[in-house]
Amino acid sequence: MKTILVVDDEANIRRLYGEELTDAGYRVVCAASWEEARRALESDRFDLVTLDIRMGEGPDGIEALRLIKESHPALPVVLVTAYGEYQADFGSWAAEGYVVKSSDLTELKEHIGLVLSRSAP
């Protein structure tokens, strides 16, 4: 079973993603901040990270993406945000995907499936 780390400071988003991705057959671990995500990355193995760009405390998602890629260069990261303008940010190009937040998670789940199928051994 593939394991996904969901990093988002909004509790409702973490809950929604956790439920939907679990129903889709993934093991899901949620983190409310970069600090929680960093600890999870140190203690568990993940197949993919969904990462919010605008988080309350600590580094934003673009900086967190850079930190993840420094320590886990092969770990796929999908940026998830309510703000489409970040897609043009050069820092976001290191991500394997970019999805604009929606209550319909079809696009996110399809993108996750595609990224994981490409990174499968």
C-alpha positions, 0 to 999 in steps of 0.5 A, spaced: 500 500 500 502 506 498 503 512 503 501 519 502 503 525 507 498 530 506 501 537 509 496 542 510 495 547 515 487 547 514 484 541 519 478 541 514 483 540 508 487 534 512 480 531 514 477 531 507 484 529 503 485 523 509 478 520 508 478 521 500 485 518 499 484 512 504 478 510 501 482 510 494 486 505 497 492 509 500 495 509 507 495 517 509 499 521 514 497 528 515 501 534 518 499 541 520 505 544 519 512 544 516 515 542 523 510 536 523 511 534 516 519 534 517 518 529 523 514 525 519 519 524 513 524 523 518 520 517 522 516 514 516 517 512 509 512 515 504 511 514 496 508 521 495 507 528 499 501 533 497 504 540 500 500 546 501 503 552 498 501 557 503 501 555 511 501 559 517 507 558 520 514 556 518 516 556 511 511 556 505 510 550 501 515 552 495 521 553 501 518 546 504 519 543 497 526 545 496 527 542 503 524 536 501 528 535 495 534 536 499 533 530 503 529 526 499 530 527 492 526 522 489 520 523 493 514 525 489 511 532 491 504 535 488 503 542 490 496 543 492 494 550 493 488 555 492 492 560 488 493 558 481 499 564 480 504 560 484 504 555 478 509 560 474 513 560 480 520 557 478 521 554 485 514 550 484 517 547 478 521 542 482 514 538 484 511 533 480 505 536 480 501 542 481 493 542 483 489 548 484 484 546 491 477 544 490 472 540 494 472 535 488 478 531 489 478 527 482 483 531 479 488 531 485 486 523 485 488 522 478 494 526 478 497 522 484 495 516 481 499 518 475 505 520 479 505 514 483 505 510 476 511 513 473 515 512 480 513 505 481 519 500 480 
